[in-house]
């Protein structure tokens, strides 16, 4: 089964219109009045990807039993029938197959909502939460099997084309398969795949022979001393191959949360060799794992290494991905930062995207409006200019540097952030296609009247060493470097890595117990500490820079006040930049991005688009 992204593919008794799958992910799109059901926002979320050409949509994983409540608004299968019906109805006009995601989080759930124990194969503490689950009883196992079967029957009755059973990273079924978490001395311990076979047998019977049954299977826990290995996964697939129509191999466990959906430090398509080795006759194989580039995806499909590709993050960045590929048009690139799409945390953020700003509608109705001057070609200015031009404006974009991109272009030179250069290139192409006039190497005075979008960026803090933006733009003199990182958003970590790779002596100073705490949200925090250690970057934590002499930096402990001296020919200030002082205030001028306050790329894009839409109104 070979073909290009836009070719149809037969799955069981159904045909998907393309070979691109939009996979299950936490969204926090629930209606607060019905927190465990699928909402109208869920429906719109999936409809947009179906309209954009996705061949298969898998809905957010729904718990098959009520006492599994892994996060606050986690869907519950018993409450999802209406939502599944609405999603199926919304996607049907495009031919997209809809599979209901079904699962149980086991020991990786939370007891905060049920106030009862978690249930898992064995009472093994979860590495992340530290919570010790109760061992699932025989009756509990039977209830899980019945729960999967009932949910599968309900999903198909609601109009779904089938279901996908979760046995991946956050899944009870993976925990039963793994020697890390299954220490049972009964039949389900002697045969760790037994529960999965029982569940899939019951699901197939309930869903019917014509429904599509998918399996998201953990194939490598990166813990070969006891965890699941690809060889184990191959044996499992040999047993369940007759029960499923497609399999999505994934990696990672509770010990390696960042491994399932890593950021750009990990090469895209990292599971390709494993996927190739697990090909099974009669079962469509889906390559998942940072598949975000259409050219790469096409190569995978044409090589026969997989039958479909999962491009979830890529379709968050551009819902029209498949339609654009079919038309030969550029696709907005996913930059693999995990900053907005990784939302499984206690703050319950709604699903978003670093580059796409879905919170602000992108589509505008073109109309004739006055010309607009955009000052500054960082992410806020670029998105603002694009939105204005799409709305019918004659746009002039002025940038004082000799290239567009602002800090995006500079940060793209750091490890793990190289894909930001793709975003800058995409914006350049978009602006050229839209006829935006771009003046580089030009300092613009803000006119006294007329529509203006001011996106000039922030102002460096004075007297604290070399600002990180200047270090990236101009380079640094030779010698030892101390990076002062009060912000902890990851840019300082990346700069320290690059400097160490150049052979420099580098120290990074942070006020907390870890450097780069903001990387926790992206899943890169643990891996970042390991990379810094391998690079021999000195991490000075719970400390602040108190003085710099030009040859050394004095660091004070934030608890005791005790001081330490570090050698430093250069001090780099990675702290937040300042906003513009007293920007003009008038209704036809909008200030966005770092000129307002320090902004992430996602915030800058969102503000640029929102301000442009207001100027168009």
Secondary structure, 3 states (H helix, E strand, C coil): CCCCCCCCEEECCEEECCCEEECCCCCCCCECCECCCCCHHHHHHHHHHHHCCCCEEECCCEECCCCCCCCCCCCEHHHCHHHHHHHHHHHHCCCCEEEEEEECCHHHCCCCCCCCCCEECCCCCCCCCCCCCEECCHHHHHHHHHHHHHHHHHHHHCCCCEEEEEECCCCHHHHHHCCCCCCCCCHHHHCCCHHHHHHHHHHHHHHCCCCEEEEEEEEECCCCCCCCCHHHHHHHHHHHHHHCCEEEEEECCCCCHHHHCCCCCCCCCCCHHHHHHCCECCEEEEECCCCCCHHHHHHHHHHCCCCEEECHHHHHHCCCHHHHHHHCCCCCCCCCCCCCCCCCCCCCCCCCCCCCCCCCCCCCCCCCCCCEEEECCCHHHHHHHHHHHHCCCCEEEEECCCCCCCHHHHHCCCCCCCCHHHHHHHHHHHHHHCCCEEEECCCCCCCCCCEEEECCCCECCCCCCEEHHHHHHHCCCCCCEEEECCCCCCHHHHHHHHHHHCCCCEEEECCCCCCCHHHHCCCCHHHHHHHHHHCCCEEECCEEEEEECCCEEEEEECCCCCEEEEECCEEEECCCCECCCCCCCCCCEEECHHHCCCCCHHHHHHHHHHHHHHHHC
